[in-house]
Amino acid sequence: MYKIAVLGDYDSIYGFMALGLSIFPVSGAEEGRQKLWELAQKDYGVIYVTEALAAGMEEDIAAFFGKPSPAIILIPGIYGNTGKGMARVKGFVEQAVGSDIL
């Protein structure tokens, strides 16, 4: 059975622990890269990454596109929303449906 991880700054992700998700607080992009690859090698089927952290890890995250596992999903953090997470979801929906539904 796959597990779900949340990766980002502590203040943005600690609430996910109450939902039973595994949280992995990191202090920057370099530490985030290392943790992302470590989690990908384990039984994590979904890895949520805060948008602020993902901004410094774009190449690493792109390496997982087209692979069935893990799914990397961007989420907003407490420091704001860049819109990248929503844009990715919109792109996936457009690809699946064949047109923009919004």
C-alpha positions in Angstrom: 0.0 0.0 0.0 1.3 3.4 -0.9 1.8 6.2 1.6 1.3 10.0 1.2 4.0 12.5 2.1 4.0 16.3 2.5 7.2 18.2 1.8 7.8 21.9 2.6 8.5 24.3 5.4 7.2 23.2 8.8 4.7 26.0 9.3 3.0 25.1 6.0 2.8 21.4 6.4 2.4 20.5 10.1 -1.4 20.5 9.9 -1.3 17.5 7.5 0.0 15.4 10.3 -3.5 15.5 11.9 -4.8 13.9 8.7 -2.4 11.0 9.2 0.0 12.0 6.4 3.7 11.8 6.8 5.3 15.3 6.9 8.9 16.1 6.0 9.8 19.7 6.9 12.8 21.0 5.0 14.6 24.3 5.2 15.4 24.9 1.5 15.5 23.6 -2.1 18.7 21.6 -1.7 17.4 19.7 1.3 14.0 19.4 -0.5 15.7 17.8 -3.5 17.4 15.2 -1.4 14.2 14.4 0.5 12.1 14.2 -2.7 14.4 11.6 -4.2 14.6 9.7 -1.0 10.8 9.5 -0.7 10.4 8.5 -4.4 12.5 5.4 -3.6 10.2 4.4 -0.8 6.5 3.5 -0.8 5.2 7.0 -1.3 2.6 7.1 -4.1 1.7 10.8 -3.6 4.1 13.5 -2.5 2.6 17.0 -1.9 5.2 19.8 -2.2 4.6 23.4 -1.3 4.7 25.8 -4.2 7.4 27.9 -2.6 9.7 24.9 -2.2 8.8 23.6 -5.7 10.0 26.9 -7.2 13.6 25.8 -6.4 13.2 22.2 -7.5 11.5 22.4 -10.9 14.0 20.1 -12.7 13.7 17.5 -10.0 9.9 17.5 -10.0 9.9 17.4 -13.8 11.9 14.2 -13.7 8.7 12.5 -12.4 6.3 13.6 -15.1 5.0 10.7 -17.1 5.8 8.2 -14.4 3.0 6.4 -12.6 4.4 6.9 -9.2 5.0 9.0 -7.2 2.5 11.7 -8.2 4.0 15.1 -7.3 1.2 17.6 -6.4 1.9 21.3 -5.7 0.0 22.9 -2.8 0.1 26.5 -1.5 1.9 27.2 1.7 1.3 29.8 4.4 3.5 32.3 2.5 1.1 32.6 -0.4 -0.1 30.9 -3.5 1.9 31.2 -6.8 -0.9 29.6 -8.9 1.5 26.9 -10.2 -0.3 24.1 -8.5 -3.7 25.1 -9.9 -2.2 25.6 -13.4 -0.7 22.1 -13.3 -4.1 20.6 -12.3 -5.8 22.6 -15.1 -3.3 21.3 -17.6 -3.9 17.7 -16.6 -7.6 18.2 -16.9 -7.3 19.7 -20.3 -5.1 16.9 -21.4 -7.5 14.2 -20.1 -10.7 15.9 -21.4 -9.3 17.4 -24.5 -10.4 21.0 -23.9 -10.4 23.8 -21.3 -13.4 23.2 -19.0 -13.0 26.4 -16.9 
